[in-house]
Amino acid sequence: MQRRSYSWSRRGVLVAAVLLAACVHKPEPSPDSTAPASVPPAPAADSSVAIELRTDRESYRAGDNATLTIVNHTSAEWTFNPCTRTLERESGTAWQVVPEGRMCTMEAWILGPNATRTAPTSFGGSLEPGRYRLVIAFASASAPHGSSARATSAPVTITK
């Protein structure tokens, strides 16, 4: 009589599922995404921190790849993960977070003082035409613990 043991394989699958769920990016709403339509949006980035986020074009088709350029205009070192960037869509005078369900690895890219880095990203194939922008969160690698910043790209147009 053969005895089969599935306890480790089931446990392994459960652990893998929990780890996978922890890696799924759930974008945090930007500070201005819940602003009433009659109030202009607040700046998404900390204006005292000069980190610039640029896209390689002003217009994309849904599903296109893009190259981001991140420029650190400070003397501090920052960490970030370009995969966990947030996509926001213009809605009247406010910006609304677009849930994407992206899966990202847990990485910390280093952006040195006065340095520039590029990173790939893509725009989902199911995006509706409109104006969008990208937001990346940064954590300080050299400033006091807990320092953070956000960089927001200029709006881009998405077409079908």
Beta strands, then each sheet from edge to edge (+ up, - down):
strand 1: 51-55
strand 2: 59-61
strand 3: 65-72
strand 4: 78-80
strand 5: 86-91
strand 6: 94-97
strand 7: 109-111
strand 8: 116-122
strand 9: 130-140
strand 10: 148-152
strand 11: 156-159
sheet 1: 1+ 3- 8+
sheet 2: 2+ 11+ 9- 4+ 7-
sheet 3: 2+ 11+ 9- 5+ 6-
sheet 4: 2+ 11+ 9- 10+
end
